[in-house]
């Protein structure tokens, strides 16, 4: 999965699900001991980046749900008043 990390110096966009899948794979590789110390450190760093990205996606989704909920409540109030 290292091919997904960067392309021409830029991180490759991947879905939340792809990021989670890659993170799980990294964790399994680190925990199994199948990779050495240096590669484990690189995998850990990649994992940190993946977690940050996932948190950003989740935060944006949470904000969007909140906005939609507020809109729904406002529309409900407008119907009651009208």
Secondary structure, 3 states (H helix, E strand, C coil): CHHHCEECCEECCCCHHHHHHHHHHHHHHHHHCCCCHHHHHHHHHHHHHHHHHHHHHHHHHHHHHHHHHHHHHHHHHHHHHC
